[in-house]
Amino acid sequence: MKKLFATAAAVALMIGLAGCSVQNDSVAHAVTVSGDFGSVPEVTFDTPLKADDVQKNVVITGDGDKISKDDFVSVRFALYNGTDGKQYTDDSSWQQTMSLDFSQYDPALGAALDDVPLNSRVVITASAAKLFGSDALNGSSMDPAQPLVAVFDLVQKTVTDDQPTRDDFGDADFPAVTFDDKGVPTVAAAQGDPPSETKIKVLTPGSGATVSANDAVTVHYEGVKWRDGEHFDGNFGSDPAQFNVSGVVKGFQKALVGQQVGSTVLAVVPPAEAYGNAAGNALQHETLIFVVKIESTAPATAQ
C-alpha cells in the first residue's frame, strides 16, 4: 500500500472520484496540521477518525493564483489512515512534487481544491471509496469504507506545452555556473529560448576513465529548470549518486557518455530528451539544466 500511494500515478487516480459533495465540515477541521508551507507537515488527529464524504480545511491560505478545474497543478502530498493514524506516504516522498491534471477526471477532489490559491496547504478527509473512487480500489486490500486524511501543499501551476526552442544555440547561450568554496554550484537564470536538442559544455575536463553507455557511474549533480531556475534535484554537498547510464533520461545519458572521470559538465536538456509530456510528472514539458561532476565509472553489473 505504501508504494501505491507514494506514486504520482496513484495520486492521479485520486482525481477519478465518484461525484460527491465537498463540505467545510467538522471532520477535516478535527485534523491538526503544523509546519510552514513546503515543509514536511506534522499531522495529528484523534483516532479512530470517521470520514465518508469529502471534506476540506484550508489550514494555510496562500497568496498565489487560484486553481481552476482546467489547471495542471504541482503538489506535495501526504496520506494517513484515519483509523489508526498510520502514514501511508513517507517524508522523502513529500519532497517530490507531483503534477495533477484536474481537467481529465471527475472533479470531486478537484472540486475540493477548486478556487483555492496556490501556496496553500489543504486537509482533505474522506472514505477511500469517495477519495480514490471504487474502480481505483479494485485489486487493492484497502476497504472502500476506510477513512483517510490527505494533506496537500499546492505548489504551482505546471506547464502544458513545451517552450519555444532555437537551433542556433551556442556556447555563449549556456547559463553561467559558479561554485562556492565547497564546490556546490549555482546556476544563473537562463536567458532566451532553450536549444531544440541536448547541448553539452565541459566546464572542467577530467583525466580519468571514459564513460561508456554500458557503465554505472558515480556522480554529483544539480538539476534546475530552464523556465524559472527552480531547483528540482541534486546532491552536491552530500553523498554522490550511483546509477547505470542507461537508466537515466536520454539527455542526461548524452551528458555522461564520452566524458572522462573528473569532468564537470553542464547540460541543457529539452523535454524530448527528458520527461516529454509524461502525465503526472512535475517535470513534463520542462527544459532541464544539469551540472554533473563525474566521480567514477565502471562497467554496469547485470541486474
Backbone as CSV, one residue per row, in Angstrom:
resi,resn,N_x,N_y,N_z,CA_x,CA_y,CA_z,C_x,C_y,C_z
1,MET,0.829,-1.203,0.000,0.000,0.000,0.000,0.868,1.259,0.000
2,LYS,1.973,1.220,0.736,2.819,2.409,0.817,3.322,2.798,-0.562
3,LYS,3.736,1.786,-1.348,4.218,2.068,-2.685,3.109,2.632,-3.551
4,LEU,1.909,2.089,-3.398,0.772,2.549,-4.196,0.563,4.039,-4.029
5,PHE,0.550,4.522,-2.788,0.188,5.907,-2.547,1.366,6.856,-2.713
6,ALA,2.575,6.321,-2.835,3.736,7.199,-2.970,4.021,7.568,-4.410
7,THR,3.240,7.075,-5.364,3.491,7.347,-6.767,2.556,8.404,-7.292
8,ALA,3.045,9.107,-8.316,2.203,10.124,-8.947,0.987,9.487,-9.594
9,ALA,1.157,8.265,-10.134,0.018,7.607,-10.765,-1.102,7.369,-9.772
10,ALA,-0.739,6.976,-8.548,-1.772,6.743,-7.543,-2.480,8.030,-7.178
11,VAL,-1.718,9.102,-7.082,-2.353,10.372,-6.758,-3.271,10.806,-7.884
12,ALA,-2.848,10.565,-9.133,-3.713,10.918,-10.252,-5.023,10.161,-10.185
13,LEU,-4.972,8.909,-9.713,-6.205,8.145,-9.567,-7.161,8.808,-8.590
14,MET,-6.607,9.550,-7.662,-7.456,10.179,-6.668,-8.418,11.176,-7.281
15,ILE,-8.069,11.701,-8.462,-8.946,12.680,-9.080,-10.138,11.991,-9.723
16,GLY,-10.030,10.685,-10.026,-11.131,9.964,-10.631,-12.136,9.559,-9.584
17,LEU,-12.888,10.504,-9.085,-13.729,10.298,-7.917,-15.187,10.143,-8.282
18,ALA,-15.915,9.451,-7.425,-17.364,9.476,-7.527,-17.822,10.880,-7.180
19,GLY,-18.857,11.377,-7.876,-19.263,12.765,-7.690,-19.920,12.980,-6.347
20,CYS,-19.148,13.376,-5.339,-19.689,13.588,-4.008,-19.539,15.040,-3.617
21,SER,-20.299,15.455,-2.636,-20.277,16.848,-2.224,-19.022,17.138,-1.421
22,VAL,-18.625,18.405,-1.435,-17.477,18.854,-0.665,-17.966,19.837,0.378
23,GLN,-17.591,19.609,1.625,-18.067,20.452,2.709,-16.881,20.945,3.530
24,ASN,-16.965,22.183,4.007,-16.034,22.649,5.029,-16.645,22.245,6.359
25,ASP,-16.307,21.054,6.862,-17.066,20.497,7.972,-16.137,20.005,9.059
26,SER,-16.739,19.395,10.068,-16.056,19.133,11.327,-14.952,18.095,11.225
27,VAL,-15.083,17.105,10.333,-14.075,16.044,10.292,-12.731,16.605,9.844
28,ALA,-12.711,17.338,8.749,-11.455,17.918,8.271,-10.878,18.892,9.285
29,HIS,-11.744,19.598,10.003,-11.271,20.558,11.000,-10.777,19.870,12.273
30,ALA,-11.040,18.576,12.418,-10.543,17.830,13.574,-9.088,17.409,13.408
31,VAL,-8.537,17.629,12.224,-7.142,17.289,11.946,-6.276,18.518,12.202
32,THR,-5.247,18.351,13.025,-4.320,19.440,13.323,-3.063,19.275,12.487
33,VAL,-2.706,20.319,11.763,-1.517,20.294,10.911,-0.641,21.487,11.275
34,SER,0.625,21.224,11.566,1.562,22.301,11.882,2.734,22.253,10.918
35,GLY,3.488,23.330,10.883,4.607,23.446,9.954,4.309,24.466,8.879
36,ASP,5.383,25.061,8.350,5.237,26.057,7.301,4.915,25.400,5.969
37,PHE,4.343,26.174,5.076,4.099,25.694,3.720,5.414,25.210,3.110
38,GLY,5.374,24.048,2.469,6.555,23.471,1.844,7.320,22.527,2.738
39,SER,7.242,22.710,4.055,7.929,21.817,4.986,7.104,20.553,5.193
40,VAL,7.755,19.498,5.660,7.034,18.259,5.955,6.003,18.544,7.040
41,PRO,4.728,18.260,6.802,3.705,18.603,7.794,3.750,17.674,9.002
42,GLU,3.430,18.226,10.159,3.206,17.426,11.357,1.700,17.312,11.535
43,VAL,1.197,16.095,11.417,-0.252,15.865,11.359,-0.679,15.032,12.556
44,THR,-1.662,15.511,13.296,-2.212,14.761,14.425,-3.728,14.824,14.382
45,PHE,-4.344,13.742,14.829,-5.804,13.699,14.961,-6.159,12.540,15.881
46,ASP,-7.295,12.656,16.537,-7.770,11.588,17.402,-8.248,10.422,16.552
47,THR,-7.882,9.219,16.976,-8.316,8.022,16.258,-9.279,7.218,17.137
48,PRO,-10.200,6.511,16.510,-10.424,6.480,15.066,-11.156,7.719,14.572
49,LEU,-10.719,8.233,13.438,-11.400,9.347,12.795,-12.387,8.773,11.788
50,LYS,-13.612,9.213,11.831,-14.643,8.716,10.929,-14.849,9.718,9.804
51,ALA,-14.683,9.248,8.567,-14.833,10.124,7.406,-15.535,9.363,6.299
52,ASP,-16.443,10.030,5.620,-17.135,9.443,4.478,-17.101,10.420,3.309
53,ASP,-17.979,11.433,3.332,-17.973,12.429,2.270,-16.684,13.248,2.298
54,VAL,-16.324,13.786,1.135,-15.135,14.622,1.028,-15.349,15.932,1.779
55,GLN,-14.442,16.231,2.700,-14.447,17.498,3.421,-13.061,18.122,3.330
56,LYS,-12.997,19.432,3.444,-11.703,20.110,3.356,-11.565,21.154,4.451
57,ASN,-10.301,21.463,4.731,-9.963,22.559,5.628,-8.681,23.190,5.104
58,VAL,-8.744,24.442,4.707,-7.560,25.161,4.238,-6.824,25.681,5.472
59,VAL,-5.718,25.024,5.821,-5.011,25.373,7.060,-3.995,26.488,6.850
60,ILE,-3.504,26.640,5.630,-2.680,27.790,5.257,-3.253,28.335,3.960
61,THR,-3.662,29.573,3.958,-4.193,30.200,2.748,-3.065,30.926,2.037
62,GLY,-2.798,30.501,0.804,-1.694,31.077,0.055,-2.043,32.397,-0.597
63,ASP,-1.024,32.983,-1.232,-1.190,34.276,-1.886,-1.032,34.183,-3.397
64,GLY,-1.107,32.948,-3.930,-0.921,32.767,-5.360,-2.225,32.802,-6.130
65,ASP,-2.123,32.492,-7.422,-3.313,32.423,-8.264,-4.219,31.298,-7.795
66,LYS,-5.507,31.473,-8.006,-6.455,30.434,-7.625,-6.477,29.318,-8.666
67,ILE,-6.661,28.093,-8.177,-6.719,26.920,-9.038,-8.088,26.839,-9.699
68,SER,-8.093,26.400,-10.953,-9.353,26.098,-11.629,-9.326,24.655,-12.094
69,LYS,-10.469,24.162,-12.507,-10.597,22.761,-12.914,-9.807,22.451,-14.180
70,ASP,-9.349,23.460,-14.904,-8.615,23.239,-16.144,-7.104,23.251,-15.946
71,ASP,-6.661,23.398,-14.714,-5.235,23.559,-14.463,-4.518,22.231,-14.262
72,PHE,-3.230,22.220,-14.616,-2.283,21.240,-14.113,-1.667,21.873,-12.866
73,VAL,-1.636,21.139,-11.765,-1.130,21.707,-10.518,-0.062,20.793,-9.933
74,SER,1.070,21.375,-9.598,2.145,20.654,-8.933,1.897,20.706,-7.431
75,VAL,1.872,19.527,-6.785,1.530,19.453,-5.365,2.540,18.597,-4.611
76,ARG,2.617,18.829,-3.312,3.209,17.868,-2.382,2.057,17.219,-1.633
77,PHE,2.247,15.949,-1.250,1.096,15.151,-0.825,1.491,14.178,0.271
78,ALA,0.661,14.087,1.318,0.838,13.089,2.379,-0.516,12.455,2.666
79,LEU,-0.513,11.149,2.970,-1.760,10.405,3.173,-1.675,9.579,4.449
80,TYR,-2.784,9.573,5.222,-2.820,8.906,6.525,-4.069,8.040,6.646
81,ASN,-3.925,6.964,7.414,-5.036,6.089,7.779,-5.810,6.753,8.917
82,GLY,-7.103,7.027,8.684,-7.891,7.697,9.703,-8.196,6.831,10.906
83,THR,-8.130,5.524,10.744,-8.473,4.618,11.839,-7.391,4.571,12.911
84,ASP,-6.129,4.444,12.463,-5.041,4.290,13.436,-3.966,5.372,13.334
85,GLY,-4.107,6.300,12.391,-3.139,7.383,12.251,-1.899,7.029,11.467
86,LYS,-1.798,5.802,10.952,-0.616,5.382,10.204,-0.449,6.234,8.950
87,GLN,0.807,6.597,8.658,1.107,7.368,7.456,1.447,6.413,6.321
88,TYR,0.714,6.513,5.209,0.984,5.670,4.050,2.192,6.171,3.271
89,THR,2.315,7.471,3.119,3.462,8.054,2.436,4.590,8.251,3.439
90,ASP,5.744,8.721,2.964,6.839,8.994,3.892,7.395,10.389,3.629
91,ASP,8.286,10.816,4.498,8.794,12.178,4.408,9.585,12.411,3.128
92,SER,10.268,11.374,2.623,11.042,11.559,1.395,10.128,11.765,0.195
93,SER,8.987,11.076,0.169,8.064,11.266,-0.951,7.443,12.656,-0.922
94,TRP,7.321,13.252,0.263,6.798,14.614,0.371,7.667,15.603,-0.406
95,GLN,8.971,15.344,-0.451,9.875,16.279,-1.118,9.712,16.276,-2.629
96,GLN,9.080,15.248,-3.174,8.903,15.145,-4.617,7.533,15.684,-5.009
97,THR,7.507,16.752,-5.794,6.227,17.277,-6.251,5.651,16.388,-7.338
98,MET,4.334,16.373,-7.420,3.613,15.588,-8.417,2.626,16.489,-9.133
99,SER,2.459,16.248,-10.428,1.591,17.102,-11.228,0.238,16.440,-11.413
100,LEU,-0.826,17.161,-11.073,-2.193,16.668,-11.212,-2.915,17.452,-12.295
101,ASP,-3.620,16.733,-13.158,-4.401,17.355,-14.225,-5.872,17.205,-13.888
102,PHE,-6.468,18.223,-13.305,-7.861,18.155,-12.881,-8.818,18.006,-14.056
103,SER,-8.430,18.496,-15.231,-9.372,18.548,-16.348,-9.695,17.177,-16.921
104,GLN,-8.882,16.154,-16.612,-9.076,14.843,-17.220,-9.931,13.909,-16.372
105,TYR,-10.357,14.340,-15.218,-11.031,13.436,-14.295,-12.300,14.073,-13.737
106,ASP,-13.179,13.219,-13.207,-14.344,13.741,-12.492,-13.859,14.520,-11.271
107,PRO,-14.474,15.670,-10.991,-13.817,16.623,-10.093,-14.273,16.608,-8.645
108,ALA,-14.273,15.461,-7.973,-14.608,15.512,-6.544,-13.437,16.090,-5.743
109,LEU,-12.244,15.503,-5.927,-11.082,16.127,-5.290,-10.802,17.473,-5.935
110,GLY,-10.954,17.532,-7.258,-10.770,18.809,-7.939,-11.698,19.873,-7.398
111,ALA,-12.946,19.477,-7.088,-13.901,20.436,-6.532,-13.456,20.918,-5.162
112,ALA,-12.829,20.021,-4.394,-12.354,20.409,-3.067,-11.234,21.439,-3.159
113,LEU,-10.415,21.325,-4.199,-9.279,22.228,-4.337,-9.572,23.396,-5.274
114,ASP,-10.692,23.341,-5.973,-11.050,24.410,-6.903,-11.165,25.750,-6.176
115,ASP,-10.596,26.761,-6.772,-10.665,28.132,-6.264,-9.795,28.363,-5.024
116,VAL,-8.992,27.372,-4.654,-8.031,27.556,-3.557,-6.752,28.156,-4.148
117,PRO,-6.172,29.169,-3.543,-4.973,29.785,-4.127,-3.730,28.911,-3.968
118,LEU,-2.808,29.058,-4.907,-1.511,28.419,-4.789,-0.811,28.897,-3.521
119,ASN,0.141,28.088,-3.062,0.869,28.312,-1.806,-0.008,28.050,-0.591
120,SER,-1.128,27.339,-0.814,-1.998,26.941,0.293,-1.696,25.514,0.717
121,ARG,-2.021,25.217,1.974,-1.982,23.844,2.497,-3.408,23.458,2.865
122,VAL,-3.840,22.295,2.349,-5.237,21.885,2.481,-5.312,20.487,3.073
123,VAL,-6.202,20.298,4.041,-6.529,18.977,4.578,-7.798,18.484,3.894
124,ILE,-7.756,17.251,3.406,-8.929,16.595,2.827,-9.202,15.331,3.626
125,THR,-10.455,15.110,4.029,-10.848,13.855,4.666,-11.963,13.226,3.853
126,ALA,-11.944,11.893,3.778,-12.971,11.159,3.035,-12.732,9.677,3.232
127,SER,-13.723,8.873,2.873,-13.503,7.431,2.796,-12.668,7.133,1.558
128,ALA,-12.046,5.952,1.546,-11.230,5.570,0.394,-12.048,5.560,-0.887
129,ALA,-13.282,5.056,-0.806,-14.130,4.995,-1.998,-14.460,6.383,-2.518
130,LYS,-14.707,7.330,-1.601,-15.048,8.680,-2.029,-13.812,9.447,-2.506
131,LEU,-12.651,9.086,-1.980,-11.429,9.797,-2.345,-10.810,9.239,-3.619
132,PHE,-10.627,7.908,-3.649,-9.989,7.287,-4.799,-10.980,6.879,-5.879
133,GLY,-12.224,6.622,-5.511,-13.176,6.037,-6.439,-13.118,4.524,-6.344
134,SER,-14.248,3.882,-6.454,-14.315,2.429,-6.261,-13.472,1.677,-7.275
135,ASP,-13.456,2.136,-8.534,-12.702,1.423,-9.570,-11.213,1.392,-9.253
136,ALA,-10.696,2.480,-8.701,-9.270,2.548,-8.396,-8.882,1.602,-7.272
137,LEU,-9.856,1.176,-6.473,-9.563,0.279,-5.357,-9.611,-1.185,-5.747
138,ASN,-10.072,-1.482,-6.968,-10.114,-2.880,-7.412,-8.712,-3.483,-7.362
139,GLY,-8.587,-4.633,-6.744,-7.290,-5.282,-6.600,-6.486,-4.784,-5.420
140,SER,-7.010,-3.807,-4.703,-6.333,-3.279,-3.524,-6.890,-3.941,-2.277
141,SER,-6.065,-4.015,-1.248,-6.520,-4.577,0.026,-7.252,-3.546,0.876
142,MET,-7.323,-2.317,0.410,-7.951,-1.267,1.211,-9.469,-1.387,1.182
143,ASP,-10.073,-1.301,2.347,-11.524,-1.295,2.492,-12.071,0.008,1.909
144,PRO,-13.081,-0.054,1.033,-13.648,1.181,0.478,-14.140,2.150,1.543
145,ALA,-14.521,1.625,2.713,-15.012,2.496,3.785,-13.891,3.060,4.653
146,GLN,-12.644,2.692,4.354,-11.510,3.158,5.152,-11.449,4.685,5.175
147,PRO,-11.483,5.310,6.355,-11.340,6.767,6.416,-9.894,7.181,6.164
148,LEU,-9.722,8.237,5.389,-8.397,8.714,5.020,-8.268,10.203,5.309
149,VAL,-7.034,10.603,5.580,-6.685,12.013,5.750,-5.570,12.323,4.757
150,ALA,-5.772,13.329,3.922,-4.759,13.746,2.953,-4.395,15.203,3.200
151,VAL,-3.108,15.505,3.059,-2.622,16.879,3.182,-1.932,17.246,1.875
152,PHE,-2.354,18.361,1.292,-1.780,18.848,0.042,-1.162,20.225,0.252
153,ASP,0.045,20.418,-0.269,0.593,21.752,-0.482,0.484,22.053,-1.969
154,LEU,-0.188,23.124,-2.320,-0.412,23.492,-3.719,0.741,24.385,-4.168
155,VAL,1.680,23.806,-4.911,2.961,24.463,-5.166,2.886,25.449,-6.327
156,GLN,2.449,24.982,-7.478,2.411,25.866,-8.636,1.579,25.228,-9.739
157,LYS,1.142,26.048,-10.660,0.534,25.526,-11.874,1.659,25.056,-12.778
158,THR,1.499,23.861,-13.340,2.536,23.321,-14.206,2.178,23.574,-15.660
159,VAL,3.189,23.578,-16.474,3.006,23.947,-17.873,2.406,22.793,-18.661
160,THR,1.706,23.122,-19.734,1.051,22.110,-20.560,1.654,22.023,-21.953
161,ASP,2.640,22.841,-22.250,3.286,22.824,-23.562,4.773,23.081,-23.397
162,ASP,5.559,22.555,-24.349,6.983,22.833,-24.368,7.223,24.313,-24.682
163,GLN,8.363,24.812,-24.232,8.764,26.171,-24.584,9.207,26.239,-26.041
164,PRO,9.149,27.413,-26.651,9.794,27.585,-27.963,11.285,27.299,-27.834
165,THR,11.878,26.769,-28.897,13.303,26.429,-28.867,14.031,27.105,-30.021
166,ARG,15.338,27.002,-29.996,16.167,27.571,-31.062,17.172,26.532,-31.525
167,ASP,17.545,26.610,-32.816,18.503,25.672,-33.396,19.931,26.205,-33.362
168,ASP,20.102,27.514,-33.145,21.426,28.127,-33.219,22.012,28.382,-31.834
169,PHE,21.777,27.458,-30.920,22.237,27.592,-29.533,23.738,27.341,-29.482
170,GLY,24.496,28.310,-28.971,25.946,28.185,-28.903,26.478,28.275,-27.489
171,ASP,27.801,28.238,-27.348,28.433,28.262,-26.026,28.026,29.491,-25.214
172,ALA,27.863,30.615,-25.886,27.533,31.848,-25.176,26.115,31.841,-24.625
173,ASP,25.303,30.879,-25.061,23.903,30.833,-24.645,23.672,29.964,-23.413
174,PHE,24.690,29.222,-22.981,24.562,28.449,-21.746,24.441,29.396,-20.552
175,PRO,23.659,29.032,-19.554,23.624,29.849,-18.335,24.957,29.769,-17.604
176,ALA,25.302,30.837,-16.906,26.549,30.856,-16.139,26.423,29.963,-14.909
177,VAL,27.533,29.337,-14.533,27.583,28.482,-13.347,28.737,28.947,-12.469
178,THR,28.465,29.150,-11.195,29.506,29.478,-10.228,29.525,28.416,-9.137
179,PHE,30.670,28.291,-8.468,30.839,27.283,-7.419,31.297,27.966,-6.136
180,ASP,30.742,27.510,-4.997,31.200,28.058,-3.725,32.467,27.343,-3.281
181,ASP,32.973,27.680,-2.095,34.248,27.117,-1.651,34.171,25.636,-1.322
182,LYS,32.944,25.079,-1.301,32.778,23.643,-1.104,32.471,22.919,-2.410
183,GLY,32.507,23.656,-3.512,32.270,23.047,-4.811,30.820,22.884,-5.189
184,VAL,29.919,23.522,-4.446,28.488,23.422,-4.746,28.127,24.478,-5.788
185,PRO,27.508,24.074,-6.902,27.243,25.023,-7.982,25.969,25.834,-7.778
186,THR,25.965,27.021,-8.363,24.765,27.836,-8.509,24.621,28.162,-9.985
187,VAL,23.438,27.894,-10.525,23.178,28.138,-11.942,22.436,29.458,-12.079
188,ALA,22.995,30.375,-12.870,22.356,31.671,-13.085,21.098,31.504,-13.925
189,ALA,20.228,32.491,-13.864,18.988,32.456,-14.636,19.296,32.326,-16.120
190,ALA,18.593,31.412,-16.775,18.768,31.220,-18.212,18.118,32.373,-18.971
191,GLN,18.687,32.701,-20.120,18.181,33.796,-20.937,17.753,33.276,-22.307
192,GLY,16.636,33.789,-22.810,16.199,33.443,-24.152,15.603,32.056,-24.235
193,ASP,15.469,31.573,-25.472,14.881,30.259,-25.709,15.930,29.169,-25.556
194,PRO,15.528,27.994,-25.055,16.463,26.878,-24.906,16.719,26.193,-26.248
195,PRO,17.694,25.286,-26.299,18.003,24.598,-27.555,16.964,23.541,-27.899
196,SER,16.916,23.182,-29.174,15.967,22.173,-29.645,16.474,20.758,-29.410
197,GLU,17.756,20.604,-29.089,18.335,19.306,-28.750,19.323,19.498,-27.615
198,THR,19.684,18.409,-26.965,20.586,18.495,-25.818,21.921,19.123,-26.211
199,LYS,22.336,20.108,-25.423,23.618,20.768,-25.637,24.481,20.580,-24.395
200,ILE,25.769,20.345,-24.615,26.687,19.998,-23.530,27.910,20.907,-23.581
201,LYS,28.340,21.347,-22.416,29.539,22.177,-22.296,30.384,21.632,-21.154
202,VAL,31.641,21.343,-21.434,32.547,20.857,-20.395,33.083,22.061,-19.626
203,LEU,32.760,22.119,-18.348,33.225,23.217,-17.502,34.638,22.964,-16.993
204,THR,34.891,21.721,-16.583,36.216,21.312,-16.114,36.518,19.942,-16.687
205,PRO,37.534,19.808,-17.550,37.834,18.494,-18.118,38.506,17.582,-17.099
206,GLY,38.155,16.312,-17.158,38.792,15.319,-16.307,39.873,14.575,-17.057
207,SER,40.546,13.672,-16.363,41.637,12.912,-16.978,41.520,11.424,-16.695
208,GLY,40.376,11.007,-16.144,40.203,9.606,-15.791,39.600,8.782,-16.910
209,ALA,39.043,7.636,-16.530,38.439,6.724,-17.496,37.273,7.394,-18.210
210,THR,37.019,6.934,-19.428,35.936,7.491,-20.237,34.649,6.721,-19.985
211,VAL,33.569,7.436,-19.796,32.263,6.825,-19.526,31.690,6.251,-20.813
212,SER,31.211,5.009,-20.731,30.532,4.389,-21.872,29.057,4.211,-21.557
213,ALA,28.284,3.921,-22.591,26.834,3.781,-22.438,26.458,2.599,-21.566
214,ASN,27.364,1.640,-21.407,27.077,0.441,-20.617,27.646,0.520,-19.203
215,ASP,28.098,1.685,-18.805,28.718,1.835,-17.491,27.698,2.152,-16.399
216,ALA,28.156,1.976,-15.167,27.495,2.533,-13.990,28.395,3.651,-13.478
217,VAL,27.815,4.802,-13.194,28.609,5.960,-12.809,28.287,6.395,-11.383
218,THR,29.235,7.094,-10.792,29.027,7.779,-9.518,29.188,9.261,-9.791
219,VAL,28.175,10.058,-9.450,28.200,11.474,-9.807,27.622,12.340,-8.693
220,HIS,28.070,13.578,-8.675,27.345,14.655,-8.019,26.642,15.443,-9.116
221,TYR,25.454,15.914,-8.843,24.735,16.651,-9.882,23.798,17.678,-9.257
222,GLU,23.459,18.667,-10.047,22.477,19.691,-9.696,21.520,19.821,-10.871
223,GLY,20.218,19.858,-10.590,19.218,19.997,-11.640,18.303,21.174,-11.380
224,VAL,18.173,22.061,-12.368,17.248,23.193,-12.269,16.466,23.295,-13.572
225,LYS,15.340,23.991,-13.517,14.517,24.200,-14.702,14.993,25.440,-15.464
226,TRP,15.028,25.315,-16.783,15.375,26.465,-17.616,14.349,27.577,-17.448
227,ARG,13.095,27.219,-17.372,11.999,28.190,-17.395,12.083,29.213,-16.261
228,ASP,12.359,28.729,-15.042,12.306,29.632,-13.892,13.466,29.457,-12.921
229,GLY,14.419,28.572,-13.253,15.576,28.377,-12.390,15.310,27.579,-11.135
230,GLU,14.100,27.004,-11.013,13.760,26.250,-9.803,14.610,24.989,-9.693
231,HIS,15.202,24.794,-8.519,15.931,23.555,-8.227,14.934,22.412,-8.080
232,PHE,15.188,21.277,-8.749,14.291,20.137,-8.601,14.987,18.892,-8.087
233,ASP,16.309,18.850,-8.148,17.008,17.665,-7.651,18.494,17.988,-7.577
234,GLY,19.229,17.182,-6.815,20.661,17.372,-6.740,21.248,16.814,-5.458
235,ASN,22.586,16.630,-5.463,23.227,16.044,-4.289,24.605,16.633,-3.993
236,PHE,24.961,17.754,-4.616,26.207,18.409,-4.224,26.137,18.745,-2.740
237,GLY,27.236,18.542,-2.047,27.256,18.776,-0.612,26.855,17.569,0.206
238,SER,26.507,16.468,-0.473,26.161,15.227,0.225,26.760,14.057,-0.545
239,ASP,26.329,12.848,-0.232,26.889,11.671,-0.888,26.535,11.654,-2.370
240,PRO,27.442,11.171,-3.222,27.138,11.095,-4.652,26.116,10.004,-4.945
241,ALA,25.527,10.095,-6.125,24.565,9.088,-6.582,25.274,8.079,-7.475
242,GLN,24.790,6.851,-7.432,25.305,5.789,-8.293,24.153,5.222,-9.109
243,PHE,24.342,5.088,-10.416,23.285,4.545,-11.265,23.874,4.112,-12.605
244,ASN,23.122,3.269,-13.301,23.504,2.868,-14.647,23.223,4.012,-15.617
245,VAL,24.140,4.251,-16.522,23.945,5.312,-17.508,22.656,5.091,-18.287
246,SER,22.363,3.833,-18.589,21.172,3.522,-19.388,19.873,3.776,-18.638
247,GLY,19.962,4.032,-17.326,18.753,4.175,-16.527,18.264,5.599,-16.354
248,VAL,18.933,6.574,-16.982,18.513,7.969,-16.846,17.987,8.481,-18.178
249,VAL,17.382,9.654,-18.165,16.798,10.199,-19.391,17.880,10.409,-20.442
250,LYS,17.449,10.416,-21.699,18.378,10.421,-22.828,19.354,11.590,-22.775
251,GLY,18.865,12.770,-22.444,19.746,13.929,-22.404,20.816,13.821,-21.343
252,PHE,20.481,13.225,-20.196,21.469,13.009,-19.139,22.495,11.980,-19.608
253,GLN,22.049,10.954,-20.322,22.983,9.985,-20.886,23.993,10.676,-21.793
254,LYS,23.496,11.578,-22.643,24.383,12.292,-23.560,25.419,13.125,-22.809
255,ALA,25.031,13.633,-21.644,25.957,14.436,-20.852,27.081,13.596,-20.258
256,LEU,26.854,12.289,-20.122,27.821,11.407,-19.476,28.720,10.668,-20.462
257,VAL,28.115,10.087,-21.493,28.854,9.202,-22.399,29.934,9.986,-23.148
258,GLY,31.149,9.446,-23.105,32.277,10.081,-23.777,33.061,11.038,-22.905
259,GLN,32.555,11.338,-21.723,33.267,12.227,-20.801,34.208,11.416,-19.912
260,GLN,35.239,12.080,-19.405,36.210,11.420,-18.549,35.914,11.681,-17.072
261,VAL,36.242,10.686,-16.262,36.086,10.838,-14.817,36.888,12.057,-14.355
262,GLY,36.285,12.829,-13.477,36.879,14.076,-13.017,36.318,15.292,-13.712
263,SER,35.572,15.068,-14.793,34.984,16.181,-15.535,33.764,16.737,-14.813
264,THR,33.559,18.037,-14.972,32.306,18.681,-14.588,31.661,19.208,-15.858
265,VAL,30.418,18.805,-16.076,29.741,19.043,-17.347,28.453,19.817,-17.101
266,LEU,28.160,20.749,-17.995,26.894,21.482,-17.991,26.072,21.001,-19.176
267,ALA,24.832,20.585,-18.930,23.968,20.082,-19.999,22.622,20.786,-19.953
268,VAL,22.124,21.146,-21.127,20.777,21.696,-21.266,19.969,20.684,-22.063
269,VAL,18.908,20.160,-21.443,18.173,19.015,-21.990,16.728,19.420,-22.267
270,PRO,16.299,19.418,-23.534,14.909,19.761,-23.844,13.958,18.635,-23.461
271,PRO,12.657,18.914,-23.404,11.690,17.894,-22.965,11.753,16.595,-23.756
272,ALA,12.019,16.680,-25.056,12.033,15.475,-25.889,13.085,14.479,-25.438
273,GLU,14.139,14.957,-24.759,15.191,14.074,-24.263,15.222,14.055,-22.738
274,ALA,14.100,14.492,-22.139,13.947,14.443,-20.682,12.640,13.719,-20.372
275,TYR,11.637,14.430,-19.867,10.389,13.783,-19.452,9.221,14.075,-20.378
276,GLY,9.468,14.782,-21.481,8.455,14.977,-22.505,7.155,15.503,-21.953
277,ASN,6.069,14.835,-22.361,4.740,15.222,-21.866,4.181,14.151,-20.945
278,ALA,5.086,13.508,-20.171,4.692,12.412,-19.282,3.678,12.890,-18.254
279,ALA,2.454,12.425,-18.391,1.381,12.861,-17.491,1.722,12.497,-16.055
280,GLY,1.483,13.416,-15.146,1.720,13.160,-13.737,3.127,13.451,-13.276
281,ASN,4.042,13.786,-14.224,5.414,14.100,-13.839,5.564,15.608,-13.729
282,ALA,6.072,16.074,-12.607,6.198,17.515,-12.383,7.171,18.166,-13.350
283,LEU,7.993,17.368,-14.059,8.970,17.915,-14.999,8.527,17.779,-16.450
284,GLN,7.279,17.405,-16.676,6.804,17.326,-18.056,6.876,18.701,-18.714
285,HIS,7.243,18.707,-19.990,7.353,19.927,-20.803,8.475,20.859,-20.360
286,GLU,9.318,20.426,-19.445,10.364,21.311,-18.934,11.711,21.034,-19.601
287,THR,12.396,22.104,-20.015,13.803,22.016,-20.379,14.611,22.038,-19.085
288,LEU,15.531,21.092,-18.955,16.268,20.906,-17.704,17.735,21.278,-17.879
289,ILE,18.303,21.853,-16.848,19.726,22.185,-16.816,20.383,21.316,-15.752
290,PHE,21.441,20.605,-16.141,22.174,19.757,-15.203,23.631,20.203,-15.129
291,VAL,24.150,20.284,-13.920,25.587,20.374,-13.687,25.996,19.035,-13.091
292,VAL,26.929,18.348,-13.746,27.283,16.984,-13.347,28.794,16.876,-13.153
293,LYS,29.207,16.412,-11.986,30.612,16.094,-11.742,30.744,14.581,-11.697
294,ILE,31.537,14.032,-12.601,31.685,12.578,-12.727,32.795,12.112,-11.787
295,GLU,32.415,11.329,-10.789,33.363,10.891,-9.763,34.041,9.571,-10.116
296,SER,33.294,8.648,-10.715,33.872,7.356,-11.097,32.967,6.677,-12.101
297,THR,33.515,5.671,-12.781,32.718,4.885,-13.720,33.279,3.474,-13.779
298,ALA,32.406,2.523,-14.057,32.796,1.115,-14.159,31.722,0.397,-14.956
299,PRO,32.064,-0.748,-15.565,31.034,-1.492,-16.292,29.863,-1.828,-15.384
300,ALA,28.671,-1.646,-15.901,27.470,-1.911,-15.107,27.342,-3.393,-14.832
301,THR,26.875,-3.719,-13.642,26.599,-5.102,-13.274,25.226,-5.482,-13.781
302,ALA,25.104,-6.650,-14.374,23.808,-7.097,-14.880,22.815,-7.189,-13.741
303,GLN,21.600,-6.676,-13.991,20.555,-6.695,-12.973,19.816,-8.033,-12.991
